């Protein structure tokens, strides 16, 4: 799976809340995306636990073009 996930909704504070995977035609909430990552469906991503919130993150590389946003 490539790093092509798009953020489609953010909170007032900038927290990514909803995502879209164009390769699968699938919209996901943050919780759904986190579960998919944990289940190994998105190997280019990992989950960060930040102040009790599970945050999807793309794995680091040298490109800024493929960051979530």
PDB file as gemmi writes it, atoms N, CA and C in Angstrom:
CRYST1    1.000    1.000    1.000  90.00  90.00  90.00 P 1                      
ATOM      1  N   UNK A   1       0.851  -1.173   0.000  1.00  0.00           N  
ATOM      2  CA  UNK A   1       0.000   0.000   0.000  1.00  0.00           C  
ATOM      3  C   UNK A   1       0.893   1.232   0.000  1.00  0.00           C  
ATOM      4  N   UNK A   2       0.660   2.121  -0.859  1.00  0.00           N  
ATOM      5  CA  UNK A   2       1.480   3.334  -0.906  1.00  0.00           C  
ATOM      6  C   UNK A   2       0.942   4.387   0.056  1.00  0.00           C  
ATOM      7  N   UNK A   3       1.750   5.398   0.259  1.00  0.00           N  
ATOM      8  CA  UNK A   3       1.361   6.490   1.160  1.00  0.00           C  
ATOM      9  C   UNK A   3       0.493   7.493   0.407  1.00  0.00           C  
ATOM     10  N   UNK A   4      -0.729   7.124   0.136  1.00  0.00           N  
ATOM     11  CA  UNK A   4      -1.611   8.021  -0.614  1.00  0.00           C  
ATOM     12  C   UNK A   4      -2.891   8.346   0.143  1.00  0.00           C  
ATOM     13  N   UNK A   5      -2.904   8.127   1.440  1.00  0.00           N  
ATOM     14  CA  UNK A   5      -4.080   8.418   2.253  1.00  0.00           C  
ATOM     15  C   UNK A   5      -4.253   9.929   2.369  1.00  0.00           C  
ATOM     16  N   UNK A   6      -5.472  10.390   2.208  1.00  0.00           N  
ATOM     17  CA  UNK A   6      -5.777  11.822   2.292  1.00  0.00           C  
ATOM     18  C   UNK A   6      -6.610  12.108   3.540  1.00  0.00           C  
ATOM     19  N   UNK A   7      -6.324  13.208   4.195  1.00  0.00           N  
ATOM     20  CA  UNK A   7      -7.138  13.665   5.321  1.00  0.00           C  
ATOM     21  C   UNK A   7      -8.317  14.439   4.743  1.00  0.00           C  
ATOM     22  N   UNK A   8      -9.540  14.069   5.146  1.00  0.00           N  
ATOM     23  CA  UNK A   8     -10.729  14.733   4.612  1.00  0.00           C  
ATOM     24  C   UNK A   8     -11.450  15.587   5.648  1.00  0.00           C  
ATOM     25  N   UNK A   9     -11.093  15.422   6.932  1.00  0.00           N  
ATOM     26  CA  UNK A   9     -11.728  16.236   7.972  1.00  0.00           C  
ATOM     27  C   UNK A   9     -10.776  16.398   9.145  1.00  0.00           C  
ATOM     28  N   UNK A  10     -10.686  17.645   9.635  1.00  0.00           N  
ATOM     29  CA  UNK A  10      -9.877  17.964  10.808  1.00  0.00           C  
ATOM     30  C   UNK A  10     -10.752  18.622  11.869  1.00  0.00           C  
ATOM     31  N   UNK A  11     -10.326  18.496  13.134  1.00  0.00           N  
ATOM     32  CA  UNK A  11     -11.003  19.208  14.218  1.00  0.00           C  
ATOM     33  C   UNK A  11     -10.539  20.662  14.228  1.00  0.00           C  
ATOM     34  N   UNK A  12     -11.124  21.467  15.098  1.00  0.00           N  
ATOM     35  CA  UNK A  12     -10.717  22.877  15.233  1.00  0.00           C  
ATOM     36  C   UNK A  12      -9.256  23.014  15.622  1.00  0.00           C  
ATOM     37  N   UNK A  13      -8.736  21.998  16.332  1.00  0.00           N  
ATOM     38  CA  UNK A  13      -7.342  22.042  16.785  1.00  0.00           C  
ATOM     39  C   UNK A  13      -6.373  21.444  15.776  1.00  0.00           C  
ATOM     40  N   UNK A  14      -6.891  20.940  14.663  1.00  0.00           N  
ATOM     41  CA  UNK A  14      -6.034  20.373  13.624  1.00  0.00           C  
ATOM     42  C   UNK A  14      -5.848  18.870  13.707  1.00  0.00           C  
ATOM     43  N   UNK A  15      -6.557  18.209  14.629  1.00  0.00           N  
ATOM     44  CA  UNK A  15      -6.483  16.755  14.734  1.00  0.00           C  
ATOM     45  C   UNK A  15      -7.157  16.134  13.516  1.00  0.00           C  
ATOM     46  N   UNK A  16      -6.454  15.242  12.825  1.00  0.00           N  
ATOM     47  CA  UNK A  16      -7.023  14.550  11.673  1.00  0.00           C  
ATOM     48  C   UNK A  16      -8.109  13.597  12.158  1.00  0.00           C  
ATOM     49  N   UNK A  17      -9.330  13.755  11.628  1.00  0.00           N  
ATOM     50  CA  UNK A  17     -10.471  12.973  12.103  1.00  0.00           C  
ATOM     51  C   UNK A  17     -10.986  11.968  11.087  1.00  0.00           C  
ATOM     52  N   UNK A  18     -10.923  12.301   9.798  1.00  0.00           N  
ATOM     53  CA  UNK A  18     -11.425  11.399   8.762  1.00  0.00           C  
ATOM     54  C   UNK A  18     -10.422  11.326   7.627  1.00  0.00           C  
ATOM     55  N   UNK A  19     -10.383  10.145   6.997  1.00  0.00           N  
ATOM     56  CA  UNK A  19      -9.371   9.856   5.990  1.00  0.00           C  
ATOM     57  C   UNK A  19     -10.020   9.196   4.780  1.00  0.00           C  
ATOM     58  N   UNK A  20      -9.321   9.277   3.651  1.00  0.00           N  
ATOM     59  CA  UNK A  20      -9.797   8.635   2.426  1.00  0.00           C  
ATOM     60  C   UNK A  20      -8.632   7.931   1.752  1.00  0.00           C  
ATOM     61  N   UNK A  21      -8.856   6.673   1.391  1.00  0.00           N  
ATOM     62  CA  UNK A  21      -7.869   5.884   0.656  1.00  0.00           C  
ATOM     63  C   UNK A  21      -8.353   5.765  -0.785  1.00  0.00           C  
ATOM     64  N   UNK A  22      -7.783   6.549  -1.712  1.00  0.00           N  
ATOM     65  CA  UNK A  22      -8.257   6.514  -3.098  1.00  0.00           C  
ATOM     66  C   UNK A  22      -7.998   5.181  -3.797  1.00  0.00           C  
ATOM     67  N   UNK A  23      -6.989   4.439  -3.376  1.00  0.00           N  
ATOM     68  CA  UNK A  23      -6.701   3.163  -4.033  1.00  0.00           C  
ATOM     69  C   UNK A  23      -7.764   2.113  -3.718  1.00  0.00           C  
ATOM     70  N   UNK A  24      -8.454   2.259  -2.587  1.00  0.00           N  
ATOM     71  CA  UNK A  24      -9.514   1.329  -2.203  1.00  0.00           C  
ATOM     72  C   UNK A  24     -10.894   1.968  -2.269  1.00  0.00           C  
ATOM     73  N   UNK A  25     -10.939   3.283  -2.537  1.00  0.00           N  
ATOM     74  CA  UNK A  25     -12.218   3.986  -2.566  1.00  0.00           C  
ATOM     75  C   UNK A  25     -12.915   3.952  -1.219  1.00  0.00           C  
ATOM     76  N   UNK A  26     -12.129   4.055  -0.143  1.00  0.00           N  
ATOM     77  CA  UNK A  26     -12.666   3.862   1.202  1.00  0.00           C  
ATOM     78  C   UNK A  26     -12.461   5.091   2.069  1.00  0.00           C  
ATOM     79  N   UNK A  27     -13.544   5.567   2.697  1.00  0.00           N  
ATOM     80  CA  UNK A  27     -13.477   6.621   3.709  1.00  0.00           C  
ATOM     81  C   UNK A  27     -13.421   5.958   5.076  1.00  0.00           C  
ATOM     82  N   UNK A  28     -12.647   6.555   5.999  1.00  0.00           N  
ATOM     83  CA  UNK A  28     -12.479   5.975   7.332  1.00  0.00           C  
ATOM     84  C   UNK A  28     -12.422   7.071   8.385  1.00  0.00           C  
ATOM     85  N   UNK A  29     -12.949   6.766   9.561  1.00  0.00           N  
ATOM     86  CA  UNK A  29     -12.731   7.631  10.712  1.00  0.00           C  
ATOM     87  C   UNK A  29     -11.309   7.381  11.217  1.00  0.00           C  
ATOM     88  N   UNK A  30     -10.867   8.213  12.141  1.00  0.00           N  
ATOM     89  CA  UNK A  30      -9.533   8.012  12.719  1.00  0.00           C  
ATOM     90  C   UNK A  30      -9.457   6.640  13.388  1.00  0.00           C  
ATOM     91  N   UNK A  31     -10.490   6.272  14.137  1.00  0.00           N  
ATOM     92  CA  UNK A  31     -10.511   4.974  14.809  1.00  0.00           C  
ATOM     93  C   UNK A  31     -10.459   3.801  13.843  1.00  0.00           C  
ATOM     94  N   UNK A  32     -11.206   3.905  12.752  1.00  0.00           N  
ATOM     95  CA  UNK A  32     -11.188   2.840  11.743  1.00  0.00           C  
ATOM     96  C   UNK A  32      -9.816   2.735  11.092  1.00  0.00           C  
ATOM     97  N   UNK A  33      -9.213   3.876  10.776  1.00  0.00           N  
ATOM     98  CA  UNK A  33      -7.892   3.873  10.152  1.00  0.00           C  
ATOM     99  C   UNK A  33      -6.856   3.281  11.104  1.00  0.00           C  
ATOM    100  N   UNK A  34      -6.937   3.637  12.381  1.00  0.00           N  
ATOM    101  CA  UNK A  34      -6.022   3.079  13.386  1.00  0.00           C  
ATOM    102  C   UNK A  34      -6.143   1.554  13.416  1.00  0.00           C  
ATOM    103  N   UNK A  35      -7.363   1.030  13.426  1.00  0.00           N  
ATOM    104  CA  UNK A  35      -7.562  -0.425  13.452  1.00  0.00           C  
ATOM    105  C   UNK A  35      -6.996  -1.085  12.201  1.00  0.00           C  
ATOM    106  N   UNK A  36      -7.200  -0.467  11.046  1.00  0.00           N  
ATOM    107  CA  UNK A  36      -6.665  -1.014   9.792  1.00  0.00           C  
ATOM    108  C   UNK A  36      -5.132  -1.054   9.836  1.00  0.00           C  
ATOM    109  N   UNK A  37      -4.521  -0.013  10.390  1.00  0.00           N  
ATOM    110  CA  UNK A  37      -3.060   0.017  10.531  1.00  0.00           C  
ATOM    111  C   UNK A  37      -2.618  -1.110  11.460  1.00  0.00           C  
ATOM    112  N   UNK A  38      -3.278  -1.239  12.607  1.00  0.00           N  
ATOM    113  CA  UNK A  38      -2.926  -2.288  13.572  1.00  0.00           C  
ATOM    114  C   UNK A  38      -3.098  -3.683  12.984  1.00  0.00           C  
ATOM    115  N   UNK A  39      -4.056  -3.846  12.081  1.00  0.00           N  
ATOM    116  CA  UNK A  39      -4.305  -5.139  11.440  1.00  0.00           C  
ATOM    117  C   UNK A  39      -3.385  -5.394  10.252  1.00  0.00           C  
ATOM    118  N   UNK A  40      -2.456  -4.486   9.998  1.00  0.00           N  
ATOM    119  CA  UNK A  40      -1.457  -4.704   8.955  1.00  0.00           C  
ATOM    120  C   UNK A  40      -1.883  -4.330   7.553  1.00  0.00           C  
ATOM    121  N   UNK A  41      -3.013  -3.654   7.396  1.00  0.00           N  
ATOM    122  CA  UNK A  41      -3.490  -3.309   6.055  1.00  0.00           C  
ATOM    123  C   UNK A  41      -2.778  -2.096   5.464  1.00  0.00           C  
ATOM    124  N   UNK A  42      -2.079  -1.334   6.310  1.00  0.00           N  
ATOM    125  CA  UNK A  42      -1.351  -0.146   5.857  1.00  0.00           C  
ATOM    126  C   UNK A  42       0.069  -0.177   6.429  1.00  0.00           C  
ATOM    127  N   UNK A  43       0.956  -0.973   5.821  1.00  0.00           N  
ATOM    128  CA  UNK A  43       2.313  -1.132   6.364  1.00  0.00           C  
ATOM    129  C   UNK A  43       3.165   0.129   6.306  1.00  0.00           C  
ATOM    130  N   UNK A  44       2.764   1.115   5.537  1.00  0.00           N  
ATOM    131  CA  UNK A  44       3.523   2.370   5.452  1.00  0.00           C  
ATOM    132  C   UNK A  44       3.130   3.359   6.547  1.00  0.00           C  
ATOM    133  N   UNK A  45       2.297   2.914   7.498  1.00  0.00           N  
ATOM    134  CA  UNK A  45       1.807   3.774   8.575  1.00  0.00           C  
ATOM    135  C   UNK A  45       1.991   3.088   9.921  1.00  0.00           C  
ATOM    136  N   UNK A  46       2.036   3.883  10.981  1.00  0.00           N  
ATOM    137  CA  UNK A  46       2.080   3.373  12.348  1.00  0.00           C  
ATOM    138  C   UNK A  46       1.149   4.227  13.203  1.00  0.00           C  
ATOM    139  N   UNK A  47       0.919   3.787  14.439  1.00  0.00           N  
ATOM    140  CA  UNK A  47       0.006   4.491  15.340  1.00  0.00           C  
ATOM    141  C   UNK A  47       0.801   5.056  16.511  1.00  0.00           C  
ATOM    142  N   UNK A  48       0.625   6.335  16.754  1.00  0.00           N  
ATOM    143  CA  UNK A  48       1.249   7.036  17.867  1.00  0.00           C  
ATOM    144  C   UNK A  48       0.198   7.226  18.958  1.00  0.00           C  
ATOM    145  N   UNK A  49       0.552   6.889  20.196  1.00  0.00           N  
ATOM    146  CA  UNK A  49      -0.347   7.123  21.328  1.00  0.00           C  
ATOM    147  C   UNK A  49       0.061   8.446  21.956  1.00  0.00           C  
ATOM    148  N   UNK A  50      -0.768   9.472  21.767  1.00  0.00           N  
ATOM    149  CA  UNK A  50      -0.454  10.820  22.232  1.00  0.00           C  
ATOM    150  C   UNK A  50      -1.550  11.300  23.178  1.00  0.00           C  
ATOM    151  N   UNK A  51      -1.223  11.397  24.451  1.00  0.00           N  
ATOM    152  CA  UNK A  51      -2.174  11.865  25.466  1.00  0.00           C  
ATOM    153  C   UNK A  51      -3.486  11.084  25.424  1.00  0.00           C  
ATOM    154  N   UNK A  52      -3.374   9.772  25.257  1.00  0.00           N  
ATOM    155  CA  UNK A  52      -4.545   8.905  25.242  1.00  0.00           C  
ATOM    156  C   UNK A  52      -5.254   8.807  23.908  1.00  0.00           C  
ATOM    157  N   UNK A  53      -4.803   9.538  22.910  1.00  0.00           N  
ATOM    158  CA  UNK A  53      -5.403   9.477  21.576  1.00  0.00           C  
ATOM    159  C   UNK A  53      -4.500   8.659  20.661  1.00  0.00           C  
ATOM    160  N   UNK A  54      -5.112   7.820  19.850  1.00  0.00           N  
ATOM    161  CA  UNK A  54      -4.382   7.036  18.859  1.00  0.00           C  
ATOM    162  C   UNK A  54      -4.308   7.860  17.576  1.00  0.00           C  
ATOM    163  N   UNK A  55      -3.083   8.173  17.156  1.00  0.00           N  
ATOM    164  CA  UNK A  55      -2.865   9.061  16.020  1.00  0.00           C  
ATOM    165  C   UNK A  55      -2.186   8.296  14.883  1.00  0.00           C  
ATOM    166  N   UNK A  56      -2.831   8.183  13.703  1.00  0.00           N  
ATOM    167  CA  UNK A  56      -2.171   7.550  12.556  1.00  0.00           C  
ATOM    168  C   UNK A  56      -1.044   8.442  12.039  1.00  0.00           C  
ATOM    169  N   UNK A  57       0.088   7.824  11.743  1.00  0.00           N  
ATOM    170  CA  UNK A  57       1.238   8.567  11.216  1.00  0.00           C  
ATOM    171  C   UNK A  57       1.845   7.767  10.074  1.00  0.00           C  
ATOM    172  N   UNK A  58       2.302   8.465   9.054  1.00  0.00           N  
ATOM    173  CA  UNK A  58       3.032   7.768   7.996  1.00  0.00           C  
ATOM    174  C   UNK A  58       4.440   7.492   8.496  1.00  0.00           C  
ATOM    175  N   UNK A  59       4.998   6.351   8.082  1.00  0.00           N  
ATOM    176  CA  UNK A  59       6.360   6.015   8.468  1.00  0.00           C  
ATOM    177  C   UNK A  59       7.314   7.019   7.847  1.00  0.00           C  
ATOM    178  N   UNK A  60       8.368   7.397   8.561  1.00  0.00           N  
ATOM    179  CA  UNK A  60       9.283   8.422   8.051  1.00  0.00           C  
ATOM    180  C   UNK A  60      10.053   7.961   6.817  1.00  0.00           C  
ATOM    181  N   UNK A  61      10.257   8.904   5.926  1.00  0.00           N  
ATOM    182  CA  UNK A  61      11.144   8.715   4.781  1.00  0.00           C  
ATOM    183  C   UNK A  61      11.672  10.098   4.411  1.00  0.00           C  
ATOM    184  N   UNK A  62      12.256  10.234   3.260  1.00  0.00           N  
ATOM    185  CA  UNK A  62      12.864  11.509   2.868  1.00  0.00           C  
ATOM    186  C   UNK A  62      11.931  12.431   2.099  1.00  0.00           C  
ATOM    187  N   UNK A  63      10.666  12.050   1.939  1.00  0.00           N  
ATOM    188  CA  UNK A  63       9.735  12.836   1.134  1.00  0.00           C  
ATOM    189  C   UNK A  63       8.729  13.572   2.011  1.00  0.00           C  
ATOM    190  N   UNK A  64       8.502  14.847   1.726  1.00  0.00           N  
ATOM    191  CA  UNK A  64       7.448  15.601   2.410  1.00  0.00           C  
ATOM    192  C   UNK A  64       6.138  15.526   1.629  1.00  0.00           C  
ATOM    193  N   UNK A  65       6.186  15.069   0.379  1.00  0.00           N  
ATOM    194  CA  UNK A  65       5.002  15.010  -0.480  1.00  0.00           C  
ATOM    195  C   UNK A  65       3.971  14.005   0.008  1.00  0.00           C  
ATOM    196  N   UNK A  66       4.399  12.968   0.725  1.00  0.00           N  
ATOM    197  CA  UNK A  66       3.468  11.905   1.074  1.00  0.00           C  
ATOM    198  C   UNK A  66       3.057  11.926   2.543  1.00  0.00           C  
ATOM    199  N   UNK A  67       3.252  13.038   3.239  1.00  0.00           N  
ATOM    200  CA  UNK A  67       2.795  13.156   4.616  1.00  0.00           C  
ATOM    201  C   UNK A  67       1.281  13.306   4.641  1.00  0.00           C  
ATOM    202  N   UNK A  68       0.658  12.858   5.726  1.00  0.00           N  
ATOM    203  CA  UNK A  68      -0.791  13.029   5.852  1.00  0.00           C  
ATOM    204  C   UNK A  68      -1.124  14.509   5.852  1.00  0.00           C  
ATOM    205  N   UNK A  69      -2.182  14.865   5.179  1.00  0.00           N  
ATOM    206  CA  UNK A  69      -2.588  16.261   5.162  1.00  0.00           C  
ATOM    207  C   UNK A  69      -3.416  16.582   3.968  1.00  0.00           C  
TER     208      UNK A  69                                                      
END                                                                             
